[in-house]
Amino acid sequence: SLVLLTGVFGLVLRENALRRRANFALRASEEHLAVTLHSIGDAVLTTDALGRVTRLNLVAEKLTGWPQVEAVGRPVAEVFRIVNETTRQPAILPVIETLAKGAVVGLANHTVLVARDGAEWPIADSCAPIRGRDGRVVGAVLVFRDVTAERRREAASAELRRSATAVEAMQDAVFMFAPDTLRFFFVNNGAVRQVGYTEAELMELTPLDIKPAFAEAQFRGMLLPLLDGQKRFEHFTTTHRHKDGRDVPVEINLQIVGEGADRCFVALCRDVSERQQQDKALRERTRMAEFQAQIGRAIT
C-alpha cells in the first residue's frame, strides 16, 4: 500500500508539474501573441466560429472605439460597424462570408468604419479564416487600416500631376527650391531652356549658381520676409547666368508655398531679353526723332 501510495503521489506531482509547465507555456504564448498583434501597424480583430470578438490589437481599439476588455464576446457586427461611404447603407461584413465559405474576403471600396463614438474612418483590407489543426474554420481574422492619409496623398498626387502638366506647358521658367539648402528640387522645361542646364544638372544647383548678381547673405535677406510672413511675394528684375556664360535678363515673381516642413520657394522667371531689346529700339527711335526735330528747328 505504501509503495502504491508513493507511486500515485509521484504521478500527481508529475501531472501538476506538467500542468504548470503547460500553463506557463500557454501564458508565454498568449503574451507573445499579444505583443505581436500590438506591434502590427494595421488594425487586427479576431473572432470565434460564431463571429464573436475574441481579440483586438491597439490600432483596432483606436479605430473601433472599443477596448478589448469590453469588446470580447460581443458580435462582430456590434464592434465593427461599416457602411458604404456613398449610400450610407450598412456594408456586408467580410467576417460573415469568411466564416461561411472559409475564404479570404476583401472589403468593398468606399467602406467607412463607424466607431463607437460616431467617428468615421475610411478603411481597406481583408478578412481571412482561422483554421484548427483539423482544417475546420474556428474563427476569422480581420485586418484593416485607415486610408485617410492614402486618399489625401492620392488626391495631392493627382493635383500635382495636373499642375505639373500645366507648368511644363508654360513658356516661362519655374524653379522650386528648399528654404534651408536652397537647392532646386523641381524645374520645368522653361527653366531648362532659359539657363541651358539639363534638369539633372539643375538638381545639383541653387539660385545662387545662376544669379551672379546675388551674394548668399543678400539673397537670404530677400527670402527672410517671405519666411516670416511679412510679405506674400517678391517681384524684381535681375539676370540669370546661362550655362554658356551669357547673361539672360529676367523678371522674377518669388513666393513661398506650403506649410511647416513642406514649405518651399517657387520662382516664376520670365526672359525679358526681347522686351528689353524692343524698349531699347523704341528709345533709340524716340531719341533719333527728337534729334531730327531739333535739327529741323535749327535749320528753320
Salt bridges, closest charged atoms under 4 A:
GLU15 OE2 - ARG19 NH2 3.10
GLU30 OE1 - ARG55 NH2 2.69
ASP48 OD2 - ARG52 NE 2.80
GLU70 OE1 - ARG116 NH1 2.87
GLU78 OE2 - ARG74 NH1 2.74
GLU85 OE1 - HIS110 ND1 3.61
GLU85 OE2 - ARG151 NH1 2.81
GLU97 OE2 - LYS101 NZ 3.06
GLU120 OE2 - ARG88 NH2 2.41
ASP125 OD1 - ARG145 NH1 2.95
ASP134 OD2 - ARG136 NE 2.66
GLU150 OE2 - ARG145 NE 2.80
GLU159 OE1 - ARG162 NH2 2.58
ASP172 OD2 - ARG270 NH2 2.78
GLU201 OE2 - LYS243 NZ 2.96
GLU204 OE1 - ARG183 NH1 3.81
GLU216 OE2 - ARG220 NE 2.98
GLU234 OE1 - LYS231 NZ 3.18
ASP244 OD1 - HIS242 ND1 2.99
ASP244 OD2 - ARG246 NE 2.85
ASP247 OD1 - ARG241 NE 2.45
GLU251 OE2 - ARG275 NH2 2.83
GLU284 OE2 - ARG287 NH2 2.66
